[in-house]
Amino acid sequence: MALILDPSSAGTGATGQAGDTSSDLIKDSDTNGFVADVIETSMQVPVMVDFWAPWCGPCKQLSPLLEKLVRNAGGLVRLVKINVDENRELAMQMNVQSIPAVFGFVNGRPVDYFAGALPESQIRSFIDRLTGGAKAPIDVALEQAKAALEAGDTVTASGRYAEVLAQDPANPAAIAGMIRCFVASKDYDKAREVIARLPEAMKKESEVAGAISAVELLDQAGDTGNLAELRQRLERNENDHQARFDLALALYGEGDSASAVDELIALVQRDREWNDQAARKQLLRIFEALGGSHQLTVDGRRRLASILFS
């Protein structure tokens, strides 16, 4: 399994081109080229027009993000950059009052707009609106990788995640997916190695944090003891909360997440305050590791809420 985390090492993957600023996807234009580059081009494909200036700090923050997302869209949208210092009349015609200002053109008309350096998630939503929700190749690759991983095909999954990372080395979903591939393959050392190399900001991304929790839970499960012995302890004393807690961790370590959740829910029912609410906290870590959309997480949160708020 390959993992690319260094942007300088990114190359061309199966999901599309990377690092190609000379392509028609991204270009600088001016007043004279506006009709051809924006109006006419948008009759065929949506165009984002970025009004910027060299002295504008937020522009320098936004521009690389716009370029990355346009490349990742794989031809679904294009980006035209207009320097307002050199094209003041055009900026006035477009009623640009502050920069950065980004207009979305479809069929020769501006249909959407935003100003300022928005976060990546909001820019993605902006592009989705322009493209009618069409899926970019990189998003298709991520969906295929996730489906393969859920089906237990870690070879296919890791290959697709590697293709995404070749184009976008800092893609949180692909990084998290690759960690989960290593976990599914029981290559825990490789998973820990990947995590250790991640910047702290990346570790806080929700998808990556969930994958890290999965590794940490497995490390924790390794110290809990034998399943049979833990079950025997509970048979002798059903109120042995430490045994039930350790059993839940051991079950998770064996891949039986459903039974692990059941045991922790049972422990919360018996004594929710035990060991500083350790069972509740451990449930939340499992939910994070599984992901918010996992059925066990959805059902488990509902069951936990019914106990805590009854």
Contacts in CASP RR format, 6 or more apart in sequence:
PFRMAT RR
TARGET T0000
AUTHOR 0000-0000-0000
METHOD contacts of the structure
MODEL  1
MALILDPSSAGTGATGQAGDTSSDLIKDSDTNGFVADVIETSMQVPVMVD
FWAPWCGPCKQLSPLLEKLVRNAGGLVRLVKINVDENRELAMQMNVQSIP
AVFGFVNGRPVDYFAGALPESQIRSFIDRLTGGAKAPIDVALEQAKAALE
AGDTVTASGRYAEVLAQDPANPAAIAGMIRCFVASKDYDKAREVIARLPE
AMKKESEVAGAISAVELLDQAGDTGNLAELRQRLERNENDHQARFDLALA
LYGEGDSASAVDELIALVQRDREWNDQAARKQLLRIFEALGGSHQLTVDG
RRRLASILFS
1 154 0 8 1.000
1 158 0 8 1.000
1 159 0 8 1.000
1 162 0 8 1.000
1 178 0 8 1.000
1 181 0 8 1.000
1 182 0 8 1.000
1 185 0 8 1.000
1 187 0 8 1.000
1 190 0 8 1.000
2 158 0 8 1.000
2 159 0 8 1.000
2 162 0 8 1.000
2 165 0 8 1.000
3 162 0 8 1.000
3 165 0 8 1.000
3 175 0 8 1.000
3 178 0 8 1.000
3 194 0 8 1.000
4 10 0 8 1.000
4 162 0 8 1.000
4 165 0 8 1.000
4 166 0 8 1.000
4 169 0 8 1.000
5 165 0 8 1.000
5 169 0 8 1.000
5 170 0 8 1.000
5 175 0 8 1.000
5 194 0 8 1.000
5 197 0 8 1.000
5 198 0 8 1.000
6 169 0 8 1.000
7 169 0 8 1.000
7 170 0 8 1.000
9 169 0 8 1.000
10 18 0 8 1.000
10 19 0 8 1.000
10 165 0 8 1.000
10 166 0 8 1.000
10 167 0 8 1.000
10 168 0 8 1.000
10 169 0 8 1.000
11 18 0 8 1.000
11 19 0 8 1.000
11 166 0 8 1.000
11 167 0 8 1.000
12 18 0 8 1.000
12 166 0 8 1.000
12 167 0 8 1.000
13 163 0 8 1.000
13 166 0 8 1.000
13 167 0 8 1.000
14 141 0 8 1.000
14 163 0 8 1.000
15 72 0 8 1.000
15 74 0 8 1.000
15 137 0 8 1.000
15 138 0 8 1.000
15 140 0 8 1.000
15 141 0 8 1.000
15 163 0 8 1.000
15 164 0 8 1.000
15 166 0 8 1.000
15 167 0 8 1.000
16 74 0 8 1.000
16 137 0 8 1.000
16 138 0 8 1.000
16 167 0 8 1.000
17 23 0 8 1.000
17 71 0 8 1.000
17 74 0 8 1.000
17 167 0 8 1.000
18 71 0 8 1.000
18 166 0 8 1.000
18 167 0 8 1.000
18 168 0 8 1.000
19 71 0 8 1.000
20 71 0 8 1.000
21 67 0 8 1.000
24 78 0 8 1.000
25 70 0 8 1.000
25 71 0 8 1.000
25 74 0 8 1.000
25 75 0 8 1.000
25 78 0 8 1.000
25 79 0 8 1.000
26 67 0 8 1.000
26 70 0 8 1.000
26 71 0 8 1.000
26 78 0 8 1.000
26 79 0 8 1.000
26 81 0 8 1.000
27 37 0 8 1.000
27 78 0 8 1.000
27 79 0 8 1.000
27 80 0 8 1.000
27 81 0 8 1.000
28 80 0 8 1.000
28 81 0 8 1.000
28 82 0 8 1.000
28 83 0 8 1.000
29 37 0 8 1.000
29 38 0 8 1.000
29 80 0 8 1.000
29 81 0 8 1.000
29 82 0 8 1.000
30 82 0 8 1.000
30 83 0 8 1.000
30 86 0 8 1.000
30 87 0 8 1.000
30 90 0 8 1.000
31 87 0 8 1.000
31 89 0 8 1.000
31 90 0 8 1.000
34 82 0 8 1.000
34 90 0 8 1.000
37 47 0 8 1.000
37 80 0 8 1.000
38 47 0 8 1.000
38 49 0 8 1.000
38 80 0 8 1.000
38 105 0 8 1.000
38 108 0 8 1.000
39 105 0 8 1.000
39 108 0 8 1.000
40 108 0 8 1.000
41 47 0 8 1.000
41 78 0 8 1.000
41 80 0 8 1.000
42 104 0 8 1.000
42 105 0 8 1.000
42 106 0 8 1.000
42 107 0 8 1.000
42 108 0 8 1.000
42 109 0 8 1.000
43 107 0 8 1.000
43 108 0 8 1.000
45 75 0 8 1.000
45 76 0 8 1.000
45 77 0 8 1.000
45 78 0 8 1.000
46 76 0 8 1.000
46 77 0 8 1.000
46 78 0 8 1.000
46 104 0 8 1.000
46 105 0 8 1.000
46 106 0 8 1.000
46 127 0 8 1.000
46 130 0 8 1.000
46 131 0 8 1.000
47 77 0 8 1.000
47 78 0 8 1.000
47 79 0 8 1.000
47 80 0 8 1.000
47 104 0 8 1.000
47 105 0 8 1.000
47 106 0 8 1.000
48 66 0 8 1.000
48 70 0 8 1.000
48 77 0 8 1.000
48 78 0 8 1.000
48 79 0 8 1.000
48 80 0 8 1.000
48 102 0 8 1.000
48 103 0 8 1.000
48 104 0 8 1.000
48 105 0 8 1.000
48 126 0 8 1.000
48 127 0 8 1.000
48 130 0 8 1.000
49 79 0 8 1.000
49 80 0 8 1.000
49 81 0 8 1.000
49 82 0 8 1.000
49 94 0 8 1.000
49 102 0 8 1.000
49 103 0 8 1.000
49 104 0 8 1.000
49 105 0 8 1.000
50 59 0 8 1.000
50 62 0 8 1.000
50 63 0 8 1.000
50 66 0 8 1.000
50 79 0 8 1.000
50 80 0 8 1.000
50 81 0 8 1.000
50 82 0 8 1.000
50 100 0 8 1.000
50 101 0 8 1.000
50 102 0 8 1.000
51 82 0 8 1.000
51 84 0 8 1.000
51 91 0 8 1.000
51 94 0 8 1.000
51 96 0 8 1.000
51 99 0 8 1.000
51 100 0 8 1.000
51 101 0 8 1.000
51 102 0 8 1.000
51 103 0 8 1.000
52 59 0 8 1.000
52 62 0 8 1.000
52 63 0 8 1.000
52 81 0 8 1.000
52 82 0 8 1.000
52 83 0 8 1.000
52 84 0 8 1.000
52 99 0 8 1.000
52 100 0 8 1.000
53 59 0 8 1.000
53 83 0 8 1.000
53 84 0 8 1.000
53 85 0 8 1.000
53 99 0 8 1.000
54 83 0 8 1.000
54 85 0 8 1.000
56 99 0 8 1.000
56 100 0 8 1.000
58 99 0 8 1.000
58 100 0 8 1.000
58 116 0 8 1.000
58 117 0 8 1.000
59 99 0 8 1.000
59 100 0 8 1.000
59 117 0 8 1.000
61 117 0 8 1.000
62 100 0 8 1.000
62 102 0 8 1.000
62 116 0 8 1.000
62 117 0 8 1.000
62 118 0 8 1.000
63 81 0 8 1.000
63 100 0 8 1.000
65 117 0 8 1.000
65 120 0 8 1.000
65 123 0 8 1.000
66 79 0 8 1.000
66 102 0 8 1.000
66 123 0 8 1.000
67 79 0 8 1.000
68 168 0 8 1.000
69 120 0 8 1.000
69 123 0 8 1.000
69 124 0 8 1.000
69 127 0 8 1.000
70 77 0 8 1.000
70 78 0 8 1.000
70 79 0 8 1.000
70 127 0 8 1.000
71 167 0 8 1.000
72 136 0 8 1.000
72 138 0 8 1.000
72 167 0 8 1.000
72 168 0 8 1.000
73 127 0 8 1.000
73 131 0 8 1.000
73 136 0 8 1.000
73 138 0 8 1.000
74 136 0 8 1.000
74 137 0 8 1.000
74 138 0 8 1.000
75 136 0 8 1.000
76 127 0 8 1.000
76 131 0 8 1.000
76 134 0 8 1.000
76 136 0 8 1.000
77 127 0 8 1.000
77 130 0 8 1.000
77 131 0 8 1.000
82 90 0 8 1.000
82 91 0 8 1.000
84 91 0 8 1.000
84 96 0 8 1.000
84 99 0 8 1.000
94 101 0 8 1.000
94 103 0 8 1.000
94 110 0 8 1.000
97 115 0 8 1.000
98 115 0 8 1.000
98 116 0 8 1.000
99 115 0 8 1.000
99 116 0 8 1.000
100 115 0 8 1.000
100 116 0 8 1.000
100 117 0 8 1.000
101 113 0 8 1.000
101 114 0 8 1.000
101 115 0 8 1.000
101 116 0 8 1.000
102 113 0 8 1.000
102 114 0 8 1.000
102 115 0 8 1.000
102 126 0 8 1.000
103 110 0 8 1.000
103 112 0 8 1.000
103 113 0 8 1.000
104 110 0 8 1.000
104 111 0 8 1.000
104 112 0 8 1.000
104 113 0 8 1.000
104 126 0 8 1.000
104 130 0 8 1.000
105 111 0 8 1.000
106 130 0 8 1.000
111 130 0 8 1.000
112 126 0 8 1.000
112 129 0 8 1.000
112 130 0 8 1.000
114 122 0 8 1.000
114 126 0 8 1.000
118 126 0 8 1.000
135 143 0 8 1.000
138 164 0 8 1.000
138 167 0 8 1.000
138 168 0 8 1.000
138 171 0 8 1.000
141 160 0 8 1.000
141 163 0 8 1.000
141 164 0 8 1.000
142 160 0 8 1.000
142 161 0 8 1.000
142 164 0 8 1.000
142 171 0 8 1.000
142 173 0 8 1.000
142 174 0 8 1.000
144 156 0 8 1.000
144 160 0 8 1.000
145 156 0 8 1.000
145 157 0 8 1.000
145 158 0 8 1.000
145 159 0 8 1.000
145 160 0 8 1.000
145 161 0 8 1.000
145 164 0 8 1.000
145 174 0 8 1.000
145 177 0 8 1.000
146 157 0 8 1.000
146 177 0 8 1.000
148 154 0 8 1.000
148 156 0 8 1.000
148 157 0 8 1.000
148 160 0 8 1.000
149 157 0 8 1.000
149 177 0 8 1.000
149 180 0 8 1.000
149 181 0 8 1.000
149 184 0 8 1.000
152 184 0 8 1.000
154 181 0 8 1.000
154 184 0 8 1.000
154 185 0 8 1.000
157 177 0 8 1.000
157 181 0 8 1.000
158 178 0 8 1.000
158 181 0 8 1.000
161 174 0 8 1.000
161 177 0 8 1.000
161 178 0 8 1.000
161 181 0 8 1.000
162 178 0 8 1.000
164 171 0 8 1.000
164 173 0 8 1.000
164 174 0 8 1.000
165 171 0 8 1.000
165 174 0 8 1.000
165 175 0 8 1.000
165 178 0 8 1.000
168 174 0 8 1.000
170 202 0 8 1.000
172 202 0 8 1.000
172 205 0 8 1.000
172 206 0 8 1.000
172 207 0 8 1.000
172 208 0 8 1.000
173 207 0 8 1.000
175 194 0 8 1.000
175 198 0 8 1.000
175 202 0 8 1.000
175 205 0 8 1.000
175 207 0 8 1.000
175 208 0 8 1.000
175 211 0 8 1.000
176 205 0 8 1.000
176 207 0 8 1.000
176 208 0 8 1.000
176 210 0 8 1.000
176 211 0 8 1.000
177 207 0 8 1.000
177 211 0 8 1.000
178 194 0 8 1.000
179 191 0 8 1.000
179 194 0 8 1.000
179 195 0 8 1.000
179 208 0 8 1.000
179 211 0 8 1.000
179 212 0 8 1.000
179 214 0 8 1.000
179 215 0 8 1.000
180 211 0 8 1.000
180 214 0 8 1.000
182 188 0 8 1.000
182 190 0 8 1.000
182 191 0 8 1.000
182 194 0 8 1.000
183 191 0 8 1.000
183 211 0 8 1.000
183 214 0 8 1.000
183 215 0 8 1.000
183 218 0 8 1.000
188 215 0 8 1.000
188 218 0 8 1.000
188 219 0 8 1.000
191 215 0 8 1.000
192 215 0 8 1.000
195 203 0 8 1.000
195 212 0 8 1.000
195 215 0 8 1.000
198 208 0 8 1.000
202 208 0 8 1.000
203 209 0 8 1.000
203 212 0 8 1.000
209 288 0 8 1.000
210 288 0 8 1.000
210 289 0 8 1.000
210 291 0 8 1.000
211 289 0 8 1.000
213 285 0 8 1.000
213 286 0 8 1.000
213 288 0 8 1.000
213 289 0 8 1.000
214 289 0 8 1.000
214 290 0 8 1.000
216 285 0 8 1.000
217 249 0 8 1.000
217 252 0 8 1.000
217 253 0 8 1.000
217 285 0 8 1.000
217 286 0 8 1.000
217 289 0 8 1.000
218 252 0 8 1.000
218 253 0 8 1.000
220 249 0 8 1.000
221 249 0 8 1.000
221 250 0 8 1.000
221 252 0 8 1.000
221 253 0 8 1.000
221 254 0 8 1.000
222 249 0 8 1.000
222 250 0 8 1.000
222 253 0 8 1.000
224 230 0 8 1.000
224 246 0 8 1.000
224 247 0 8 1.000
224 249 0 8 1.000
224 250 0 8 1.000
225 246 0 8 1.000
225 250 0 8 1.000
226 250 0 8 1.000
227 247 0 8 1.000
227 250 0 8 1.000
227 251 0 8 1.000
227 254 0 8 1.000
230 243 0 8 1.000
230 246 0 8 1.000
230 247 0 8 1.000
230 250 0 8 1.000
231 247 0 8 1.000
233 240 0 8 1.000
233 243 0 8 1.000
234 240 0 8 1.000
234 243 0 8 1.000
234 244 0 8 1.000
234 247 0 8 1.000
237 243 0 8 1.000
239 270 0 8 1.000
241 267 0 8 1.000
241 270 0 8 1.000
241 271 0 8 1.000
241 274 0 8 1.000
241 275 0 8 1.000
241 279 0 8 1.000
242 275 0 8 1.000
244 263 0 8 1.000
244 266 0 8 1.000
244 267 0 8 1.000
244 270 0 8 1.000
245 263 0 8 1.000
245 264 0 8 1.000
245 267 0 8 1.000
245 275 0 8 1.000
245 278 0 8 1.000
245 279 0 8 1.000
245 282 0 8 1.000
247 263 0 8 1.000
248 259 0 8 1.000
248 260 0 8 1.000
248 261 0 8 1.000
248 263 0 8 1.000
248 264 0 8 1.000
248 267 0 8 1.000
248 279 0 8 1.000
248 282 0 8 1.000
249 260 0 8 1.000
249 282 0 8 1.000
251 257 0 8 1.000
251 259 0 8 1.000
251 260 0 8 1.000
251 263 0 8 1.000
252 260 0 8 1.000
252 286 0 8 1.000
253 260 0 8 1.000
257 286 0 8 1.000
257 290 0 8 1.000
257 296 0 8 1.000
258 296 0 8 1.000
260 286 0 8 1.000
261 283 0 8 1.000
261 286 0 8 1.000
261 296 0 8 1.000
261 300 0 8 1.000
264 279 0 8 1.000
264 280 0 8 1.000
264 282 0 8 1.000
264 283 0 8 1.000
264 286 0 8 1.000
265 279 0 8 1.000
265 283 0 8 1.000
265 300 0 8 1.000
265 303 0 8 1.000
265 304 0 8 1.000
265 307 0 8 1.000
267 274 0 8 1.000
267 279 0 8 1.000
268 279 0 8 1.000
268 280 0 8 1.000
268 283 0 8 1.000
268 304 0 8 1.000
268 307 0 8 1.000
268 308 0 8 1.000
269 307 0 8 1.000
272 279 0 8 1.000
272 280 0 8 1.000
272 307 0 8 1.000
272 308 0 8 1.000
280 304 0 8 1.000
280 308 0 8 1.000
283 300 0 8 1.000
283 304 0 8 1.000
287 294 0 8 1.000
287 296 0 8 1.000
287 297 0 8 1.000
287 300 0 8 1.000
287 301 0 8 1.000
290 296 0 8 1.000
290 297 0 8 1.000
291 297 0 8 1.000
292 298 0 8 1.000
END
